[in-house]
Amino acid sequence: MSQMVYGCLMTLDREQVLRSAAALLTRKSTATMDEVARAAGIGRATLHRHFAGRDALVRALEELGIQEFEAALDAAGLDEGTSEEALRRLIAAVEPGAGLLSFLVTENQLFEGEQVNEGWSRLDARVAAFFRRGQERGEFRIDLTPAWLTEALYGLVSSGAWTVQTGRVASKDFQYMIVELLLGGARRSVEQ
């Protein structure tokens, strides 16, 4: 087999393993490497060839989650229309990867400590800039910092993913409940 074909197969297999791991870990964050291997349909040794341990697997999932969230930010067109319309588009774009984002937000609080992935910093800056623009346009409250609104967004997406996954909320309500709760707290009222 040529080196190029072999490399493509390895990449494809790695992507498939990551997707399987993400699906399992978003349902069961405490899953062992053995369980991840079984979910991916591979042996533990094969999993360890791709990822030396749980930390390496989580780092790879983190990169996948960052890529997906960046793609959602790009797709949402945050500079187009009103801030409310842009937020609705963002939540719709984030929804398919919300479970992975939920897992990563929780895992990173335990995993990274003082070390922050550069990708998260980029995401935080983009989301905070969106909220800042909404404040400058008079659409969002100015007494809440863009950093706080960013964290609130992450928290609501994570909570929404979890409540849908556990069956406590219908998946069709994911976007509505997040947008309405966030806007209810973030929207600038005429009294202010």
C-alpha positions in Angstrom: 0.0 0.0 0.0 1.4 3.4 -0.9 2.4 5.8 1.9 -0.2 8.3 0.8 -3.1 5.8 0.7 -2.0 4.4 4.1 -1.9 7.9 5.5 -5.4 8.7 4.3 -6.7 5.4 5.9 -5.1 6.3 9.2 -6.6 9.8 9.1 -10.0 8.4 8.3 -9.7 5.7 11.0 -8.6 8.3 13.5 -11.5 10.6 12.6 -13.9 7.7 13.0 -12.4 6.8 16.4 -12.8 10.4 17.5 -16.4 10.5 16.4 -17.1 7.3 18.3 -15.3 8.5 21.4 -17.2 11.9 21.3 -20.5 10.1 21.0 -19.7 7.9 24.0 -18.1 10.5 26.2 -20.9 13.0 25.7 -23.3 10.3 27.1 -20.9 8.9 29.7 -18.0 11.3 30.5 -16.4 8.7 32.9 -16.1 6.1 30.2 -12.8 4.1 30.3 -10.4 3.7 27.4 -11.6 0.1 27.1 -15.2 1.4 26.7 -14.1 4.0 24.1 -12.3 1.3 22.2 -15.4 -1.0 22.2 -17.6 1.9 21.1 -15.2 2.6 18.2 -15.2 -1.1 17.2 -11.5 -1.4 17.8 -9.2 -3.1 20.3 -7.6 -1.2 23.2 -4.1 -1.6 21.6 -5.4 0.1 18.4 -6.9 2.9 20.4 -3.6 3.4 22.2 -1.8 3.6 18.8 -4.0 6.6 18.0 -4.1 8.1 21.5 -1.5 7.3 24.2 -4.0 7.7 26.9 -7.1 9.6 28.0 -5.4 12.9 28.1 -4.3 12.5 24.5 -7.8 11.5 23.5 -9.3 14.5 25.3 -6.8 16.8 23.6 -7.7 15.4 20.2 -11.4 15.7 21.0 -10.7 19.3 22.1 -9.2 20.1 18.7 -12.2 18.5 17.0 -14.6 20.5 19.2 -12.8 23.7 18.6 -12.9 23.2 14.8 -16.6 22.4 14.9 -17.3 25.5 17.0 -15.3 27.7 14.8 -17.2 26.3 11.8 -20.5 27.1 13.6 -19.3 30.7 14.2 -18.4 31.1 10.6 -21.7 29.6 9.4 -23.7 31.8 11.8 -22.7 35.1 10.1 -22.5 37.0 13.4 -22.1 40.3 11.7 -25.3 40.0 9.6 -28.6 41.3 10.8 -29.6 42.0 14.4 -27.7 40.5 17.3 -30.8 38.4 18.1 -31.0 37.0 14.6 -27.3 36.2 14.7 -27.6 34.5 18.1 -30.4 32.3 16.8 -28.3 31.3 13.8 -25.3 30.6 16.1 -27.4 28.3 18.4 -28.7 26.4 15.3 -25.2 26.0 14.0 -23.8 24.8 17.4 -26.6 22.4 18.1 -25.1 19.3 16.2 -21.9 19.6 18.3 -23.5 20.7 21.6 -22.9 17.4 23.3 -19.2 17.4 22.5 -19.0 21.1 23.6 -20.7 20.2 26.9 -18.2 17.3 27.5 -15.2 19.5 26.7 -16.4 22.5 28.9 -16.7 20.1 31.9 -13.6 18.1 31.1 -11.4 21.2 30.5 -12.3 22.6 33.9 -10.7 19.4 35.5 -8.1 18.8 32.9 -6.3 22.1 31.9 -5.9 24.1 35.1 -3.8 27.1 34.3 -3.1 26.0 30.7 -5.6 27.2 28.2 -5.7 25.9 24.7 -5.1 28.7 22.2 -8.2 27.5 20.2 -10.5 28.3 23.2 -9.0 31.7 23.5 -9.8 32.3 19.8 -13.4 31.1 20.3 -13.8 33.2 23.5 -12.6 36.3 21.7 -15.0 35.8 18.7 -18.0 35.2 20.9 -17.1 38.1 23.3 -16.7 40.4 20.2 -20.2 39.4 19.1 -21.7 40.3 22.5 -19.7 43.5 22.5 -21.1 44.5 19.1 -24.6 43.8 20.4 -23.9 46.1 23.4 -22.5 48.8 21.1 -25.6 48.6 18.9 -27.8 49.0 22.0 -29.2 45.4 21.6 -27.6 43.8 24.7 -27.2 45.0 28.3 -24.1 46.9 29.0 -23.9 46.0 32.7 -23.0 42.4 31.8 -19.5 41.9 30.5 -19.0 40.2 27.1 -16.8 37.6 28.9 -19.7 36.8 31.3 -22.2 36.5 28.4 -19.7 34.2 26.6 -19.5 31.9 29.6 -23.3 32.0 30.0 -23.7 31.0 26.4 -21.3 28.0 26.9 -23.2 27.0 30.0 -26.6 27.2 28.4 -25.4 25.2 25.4 -23.9 22.6 27.7 -27.0 22.4 29.9 -29.3 22.3 26.9 -27.3 19.4 25.4 -27.4 17.5 28.6 -31.1 17.9 29.2 -31.9 16.9 25.6 -29.6 13.9 25.9 -31.3 12.7 29.2 -34.7 13.1 27.6 -35.9 15.8 30.0 -36.4 18.3 27.2 -37.4 17.6 23.6 -34.6 18.1 21.0 -36.9 20.4 19.0 -36.8 22.8 22.0 -33.0 23.1 22.2 -32.6 26.3 20.2 -35.7 28.0 21.6 -34.9 27.4 25.3 -31.3 28.6 25.0 -32.0 31.7 22.9 -34.9 32.8 24.9 -33.2 32.3 28.3 -30.0 34.0 27.2 -31.8 36.9 25.5 -34.2 37.3 28.4 -31.1 38.0 30.5 -29.0 39.7 28.0 -31.4 41.9 26.0 -31.4 45.5 26.9 -34.7 46.8 28.1 -36.1 50.2 27.4 -36.0 51.1 31.1 -32.2 50.9 31.3 
